Amino acid sequence: MFETLKNIKDKNLRNKFSELIQFIQKREKAAVAFSGGIDSTLLAFVSHKISGQNSLIITVNSEFYPVYEHKEAENLAKRYGFNHQFISLSVLDNSEITLNSPVRCKFCKEVILKELIRQAEKQGFKNIFEGSNLDDIKDYRPGFEAVKALGVKSPFMETGFTKSDIRELAKILELPNWNKPASACLASRIPYGTAITGEILQKIEKAEDFIRKMGYDGFRIRHHDKIARIELNQNDLEKFISSHREKVDSELKKQGYSYICLDLNGYKTGSLNEIR
């Protein structure tokens, strides 16, 4: 860890990394919420390097968590030898979550973090870390209210990390997913006010898996009842229209959608937040 500091040319990033190391060192026996995204991967990796088995890496597996993300998290944990465990949890048992109000994320985060805290404390881990960074508070994030209320610590925010800082440090540390597109739970594809069911979640996941296997990444399928609205990166639109439009149209109609639409504005993080 300390050798890496010498290889960071950017003084600002080097200072932030030094502060992050000190932040983690001061809090022995910490559990890290780990989804397999780049933020939580970097946090889990650094915590593991500093604390070894005194760092517990926990992945909460729910109906909102895609299978491919589960596999990626599992592979990363094995690759780096994390002290890792999965927790299975049903979020669809909670009506405050399934009603899908604009503060759904707060209720969901509460349920997940409470269970994570409970499991961590049973094993003697009193400090809980999660991977939010300074850029996250620029978006609509009701889930962060639960993070603060439950006393969960956000080391990247405490030490001034932005998303670009995280990607740059992850690249320096040679983490394989340093440039992985941002991901979000499956519920983020469903407009507020539309009740969330297991059937809808499976439908979205199956449709996204079909498109992902064609080589696309960093996209979303927004579920609007019988309409599937596909958000792609702008530089993928032409290729999609010329090569895959008919295949996707046919497959998604087999899955129960009546109309398949391509959003001409492309993918935008949290686009459904704008119409809450």
C-alpha positions in Angstrom: 0.0 0.0 0.0 2.6 2.5 1.0 4.8 1.6 -2.0 1.9 2.6 -4.2 1.9 6.1 -2.8 5.3 6.7 -4.4 3.9 5.8 -7.8 1.1 8.4 -7.7 2.3 11.5 -9.6 -0.8 13.6 -8.8 0.0 15.2 -5.4 -3.7 15.8 -4.6 -4.6 12.1 -5.2 -1.5 11.0 -3.3 -2.6 13.0 -0.3 -6.2 11.6 -0.5 -4.9 8.1 -0.7 -2.7 8.7 2.3 -5.7 10.0 4.3 -7.8 7.0 3.2 -5.1 4.6 4.5 -5.0 6.4 7.8 -8.8 6.5 8.1 -9.0 2.7 7.6 -6.0 2.0 9.9 -7.6 3.9 12.8 -10.7 1.7 12.6 -9.8 -1.9 13.3 -12.1 -4.8 12.4 -14.3 -3.1 9.8 -16.9 -4.6 7.5 -17.2 -3.3 4.0 -20.4 -3.3 1.9 -19.2 -4.8 -1.4 -21.3 -4.9 -4.6 -18.6 -5.5 -7.1 -18.8 -2.0 -8.6 -15.6 0.0 -8.8 -16.2 2.1 -5.7 -16.8 -0.8 -3.3 -14.1 -2.9 -5.1 -11.5 -0.3 -4.4 -12.7 0.2 -0.8 -12.7 -3.6 -0.2 -9.3 -4.0 -1.8 -7.6 -1.3 0.2 -9.3 -2.4 3.5 -8.2 -6.0 2.8 -4.6 -4.9 2.1 -4.4 -2.9 5.3 -6.4 -5.1 7.7 -6.3 -8.6 6.2 -8.7 -10.9 8.0 -9.7 -8.0 10.3 -11.6 -6.7 7.3 -14.9 -8.5 6.5 -16.2 -8.0 3.0 -20.0 -8.5 2.8 -22.2 -8.7 -0.3 -25.9 -8.5 0.2 -27.8 -10.6 -2.3 -31.4 -9.5 -2.9 -34.0 -9.5 -5.7 -32.6 -6.1 -6.8 -29.1 -7.5 -7.3 -28.4 -8.9 -10.8 -27.0 -12.4 -11.1 -24.1 -11.1 -13.3 -23.1 -8.6 -10.6 -23.2 -11.5 -8.0 -20.8 -13.5 -10.1 -18.4 -10.6 -10.7 -18.3 -9.8 -6.9 -17.6 -13.5 -6.2 -14.8 -13.7 -8.7 -13.2 -10.5 -7.4 -13.4 -11.7 -3.8 -11.7 -15.0 -4.8 -9.1 -13.3 -6.9 -7.9 -11.1 -4.0 -8.5 -13.5 -1.2 -11.0 -11.3 0.6 -12.5 -12.5 3.9 -15.9 -12.5 2.1 -19.4 -13.6 2.6 -22.8 -13.3 0.9 -26.0 -12.4 2.8 -29.3 -13.4 1.2 -32.1 -11.0 1.9 -35.6 -10.5 0.5 -36.4 -6.8 0.0 -39.8 -7.7 -1.7 -41.2 -8.6 1.8 -41.2 -4.9 2.7 -44.2 -2.9 1.4 -42.4 0.5 1.9 -39.9 -0.8 -0.8 -42.3 -2.5 -3.2 -44.7 0.6 -3.3 -41.8 2.3 -5.0 -42.2 5.9 -3.7 -39.5 8.5 -4.5 -37.8 7.6 -1.2 -37.8 3.8 -1.9 -34.0 3.8 -1.9 -34.0 5.0 1.7 -36.2 2.2 2.9 -34.2 -0.4 0.9 -30.8 0.9 2.1 -32.1 0.8 5.7 -33.2 -2.9 5.4 -29.9 -3.9 3.7 -27.6 -2.0 6.0 -29.4 -3.1 9.2 -28.9 -6.7 8.2 -25.3 -6.1 7.2 -24.7 -4.4 10.5 -26.4 -7.3 12.4 -24.3 -9.9 10.7 -21.1 -7.9 11.1 -21.5 -7.3 14.8 -22.3 -10.9 15.4 -18.7 -11.6 14.2 -17.1 -8.8 16.2 -17.0 -6.1 13.4 -18.1 -2.8 14.9 -17.2 -0.4 12.0 -19.1 -0.5 8.8 -17.8 1.1 5.6 -19.6 1.9 2.3 -18.4 3.3 -0.9 -20.2 6.6 -1.5 -18.0 9.4 -2.9 -18.3 13.2 -3.2 -20.0 13.0 -6.6 -22.8 10.9 -5.3 -24.3 13.7 -3.3 -24.8 15.7 -6.5 -27.5 13.2 -7.6 -30.8 12.4 -5.9 -29.7 9.8 -3.3 -32.3 9.3 -0.5 -30.5 6.1 0.4 -27.7 8.1 1.8 -30.0 9.3 4.6 -30.0 5.7 5.9 -26.2 5.5 5.7 -25.9 8.6 8.0 -28.7 7.6 10.3 -27.3 4.1 10.9 -23.8 5.5 11.6 -22.2 3.7 8.6 -18.9 5.4 7.5 -18.1 6.5 4.0 -14.3 6.6 3.8 -14.2 8.1 0.3 -16.4 11.0 1.3 -14.4 11.5 4.5 -11.2 11.8 2.6 -12.4 13.8 -0.4 -12.5 11.3 -3.2 -14.5 11.9 -6.3 -15.5 9.3 -8.9 -12.6 10.2 -11.1 -10.2 9.9 -8.2 -11.5 6.4 -7.5 -11.1 5.3 -11.1 -7.6 6.8 -11.3 -6.5 5.1 -8.1 -8.1 1.8 -9.1 -6.2 2.0 -12.4 -2.9 2.6 -10.6 -3.6 -0.4 -8.4 -4.4 -2.4 -11.5 -7.9 -3.4 -10.5 -9.5 -5.1 -13.5 -12.8 -3.2 -13.2 -11.3 0.3 -12.9 -13.2 1.6 -15.9 -16.4 -0.4 -15.3 -19.5 1.6 -16.1 -21.6 2.7 -13.1 -24.3 0.2 -12.1 -27.4 0.4 -10.1 -30.0 -2.0 -8.7 -32.7 -3.4 -10.9 -35.4 -1.3 -9.2 -33.8 1.8 -10.6 -35.3 0.8 -14.0 -38.8 1.1 -12.7 -40.5 4.5 -12.5 -41.6 5.8 -9.1 -45.2 4.9 -8.4 -45.1 1.6 -10.3 -45.2 -1.3 -7.8 -42.2 -3.5 -7.8 -42.7 -7.3 -8.3 -40.4 -10.2 -8.7 -41.9 -10.8 -12.2 -41.0 -7.3 -13.4 -37.4 -7.5 -12.0 -36.8 -10.8 -13.7 -38.2 -9.5 -16.9 -35.8 -6.5 -16.8 -32.8 -8.6 -15.9 -33.5 -11.1 -18.7 -33.8 -8.3 -21.2 -30.6 -6.6 -20.1 -28.7 -9.9 -20.1 -29.7 -10.4 -23.8 -28.4 -7.0 -24.8 -25.3 -7.3 -22.6 -24.3 -10.6 -24.4 -24.3 -8.7 -27.7 -21.4 -6.7 -26.3 -23.1 -3.6 -24.9 -22.2 -2.1 -21.5 -23.3 0.9 -19.5 -26.9 0.8 -20.7 -30.3 0.5 -19.1 -33.7 -0.8 -19.9 -36.4 1.4 -18.3 -39.6 -0.5 -17.7 -42.8 1.4 -18.6 -45.5 -1.3 -18.3 -45.7 -2.7 -21.8 -43.0 -0.4 -23.1 -39.2 -1.1 -22.8 -37.2 2.1 -23.2 -33.6 1.3 -24.0 -30.9 3.8 -23.0 -27.6 3.2 -24.7 -24.3 5.1 -24.8 -24.5 7.7 -27.6 -21.6 6.0 -29.5 -23.5 2.7 -29.5 -26.8 4.0 -31.1 -25.7 3.7 -34.7 -24.3 0.2 -34.3 -27.4 -0.9 -32.4 -29.8 0.4 -35.0 -27.9 -1.1 -37.9 -27.0 -4.5 -36.4 -29.2 -5.5 -33.4 -32.4 -3.6 -33.6 -34.5 -6.4 -35.1 -33.0 -9.1 -32.8 -33.7 -7.1 -29.6 -37.2 -6.1 -30.8 -38.1 -9.7 -31.4 -36.5 -11.0 -28.1 -38.1 -8.4 -25.8 -41.5 -8.9 -27.4 -41.2 -12.6 -26.5 -40.5 -11.5 -22.9 -43.8 -9.7 -22.8 -43.1 -6.1 -23.9 -45.4 -4.8 -26.6 -43.3 -1.8 -27.7 -39.5 -1.5 -27.8 -38.2 2.1 -27.9 -34.7 3.4 -28.2 -34.1 6.6 -26.3 -32.4 9.1 -28.7 -30.9 11.0 -25.7 -29.0 7.9 -24.8 -28.0 6.6 -21.3 -28.2 9.0 -18.4 -27.5 8.1 -14.8 -30.7 8.4 -12.7 -32.8 9.5 -15.6 -36.0 8.4 -13.8 -35.1 10.7 -10.9 -35.9 13.6 -13.2 -39.6 12.6 -13.4 -40.2 11.6 -9.7 
